[in-house]
Amino acid sequence: MKAVDFNLKDHLDFDFEHGVTSFKDSRLVIFDSNAIGLLRQNLIEEIGFEKARAFFLKFGYQNGYTDFMQMKINYSFESEMELLASGPIIHTWEGIVSAKPIEINFDREKDEFYFTGNWGNSYEAEQHLSFNEVADEPTCWSLMGYATGWCTAFFGKLVVAIEPVCRGKGDSHCEWKIQRPAAWGKLGEPYIKIYEELMSGK
């Protein structure tokens, strides 16, 4: 199937008797975005901006990686490109953000990966701005983590998503760019360190 054919509503299981909602092998829990925003803000205030960022990058990474595995195992796509493109589709269905891909290029033999797009209505940018002034750096941490986890699972090697443009830092909208760690240079260093620690089990 094509990525746009996927409709999450058709694949959720609501087991009222046991209090379990699931998507294939993954149990889902539904929380109000304001509750997540409050958790996020409390972490910023308790452990600081950098550690809170690391927490949500890892949180998002796990979410994206798990979603990818569910899609890869349970569905047949027309091509690898369609499988990769289903990431923004499920991210959108989950109510996290409206994800619109712009450019996708990858070549495993050449070790090349490049994926860009726009994020609209990011819950995380909204929550950041409801508690804070505009930041000096991207604030959609769980979104960047999700995209990193999804695309790393797809590519088989670490690729890193960073927002060149983010509403949380005063821009009119959010944009993502995902590429191999070396392509990011110094900008990617704090993000790469977090994911390498996560992947090594630290």
N, C-alpha and C positions, 0 to 999 in steps of 0.2 A: 504494500500500500504506500501511498504518498504521505508525507508528514502532515499535510493539511487535512487528511482524512481522519486523523485521530481525534476522538471526542471523549474526554475524560469522564463525562457524565455517564457514558455507556459502560464504564469499566470499574465503577465503584461498587463495593458491597457494604451495605449497611445492616449489620447484625445487631438489632435492638436488644434481643434477649441476652446477649453476652456483652453488650456495650463495646462492640468492636466495629470500627469502620476501616476498610482495607482497600488497597489498590494492588491486586495480584498478591505477592507475598509480603507486601509492606503494610504494616498497620499505620493508619493515619490518625492524627488528632487535630481537631479544629479549634483554634484559639482566635479571639478577637485581636485585630492588628494593634489596637491601643494597648492591650496587655503585653504584647511583644515589645512595643515601643517603650513601655514603662520598664520592662526587664532590661532592655538595651540601655536606657538612660541610667538605671540603677547601677549597672555594671560600669558604665563610664565614670560615674561618681565614686564608686567603691574601689575600682582597681585601675582607673585611668583610661585615657583614650586609646593608647596603643594596645594594651592587653584586651580591652573590650573589642577592638577591631580584630585582633587575632582570634578571639572566641567566636565571633560571628563569621569570619572567613572560614574557619574550620567547620562550624555548624552548617554553613551553606554548601561547603565542599561535600560533606557527607550526604546531604540531601540530593545534590546533583548527581553524585556518583551512584547512589542507590536508585534514583529514578532512571538513569541510563541503563543500568543492569536489568531493571524490570522491562524496559522497552526492548532491549536487545534480545532477551530470553523469550519474551512472550509474544512478540509481533514480528511479522515478516515485511520488510520494506523493499521497495523496488531497487534501491541502491544504497550504498553507504552514505551517499550525500543526503538521501531522504531520512535515513536513521539519524544522522547528525542534526539535520534541520528540525527533527521532531523535538529537540530540546527546548527551543523557544516556544514551541506549541504547548507542551505540557507545563512549562513555566508560566505561561499565560493562563491556562486553564486553572491552575492552582490559585489564581488570584493574587499572585505575588507582584506581577508587573505585566505590562503589555509589551511583549518582545517582538521586534520586527527586524529580521536579518537584512543586511545590505550586501555584504560580500563574503563568500566562503571559498577558500582555496586550501587544499592540503595535499601533501605528497609524502607518504611515509618513507619511501626509499631515499628521498632527498632531505628528509627530516625537516619538512616545511609545514607550517600551519598558520593560517590567517583567517580570522572570522570577526566580522564587525557587524554592528547593528545599533538600533535605537531602543531604549527602554522608556516606556511611557507609564505614568501613574505608579511609579515605584512606591510601594508601601514604606520602604525604609527611608527614602528621601523625605517623605511626608512626616514620618515619625521623628526623624532627626530635627527637622525644622520646627516641629511643634514644641521641642524642648530647648533648642540651641540656636545660636546665630549661625550664619553660613560658615562653613569650614574652609580650611586651606587645601583640603584634599578630598578625594571621593568618599562618600559616606554610605553608599549602597553595598555594605560589606557582605551581607548574606547573599546578595545577588551576584556579586563578583565571585564569591566562593562557589555558588551553585554552578555558574558557567565554567569555572575552572574544573570542578569535579566532573561535570558532565563531559566536557571536551577531553579531559585527561583520560577518563575511562574509555572514550571513543578512540583516541589517538594511540593509547598505550604508553605514552610518555607524558611527563608533566608539561602542560601548557598553562599559561597564566592569563586570567581576565582582569583587566584594569579599566576604569572609566576615565577616558580623557576629558569627558564632559559630564557634569553631574549637577542636578538641581540642588543637592545638599551643599554645594560650594558656590551657589549663586548663579549657575547657568540656567538657561531656559528649559532644558530637558536633559536627559541622561543618554549617554552613548557607551557602548562597550567595544573593546578591542581585545582579542584573544590571540596570543602568539607564543612561540617557544621562549623560555626564560632568557636566553642570550639576546634575543631581539629587543628586550626591554631595557637593557643597560642598567644604570644605577636606579632608575625609577622603579624597576621591578624587584630590587634587592630585599626590601622589607617583606614583600608578599611571598617571594620565593622561599625565604627562610622559614616562614610559617608553614608553608605546604611541605617543604622538605622534612621539617620536624614531625608533621602529622603523618607523612608517608613512612617515616622511619620508626614510628611508634613512640616518639618521645612525648 
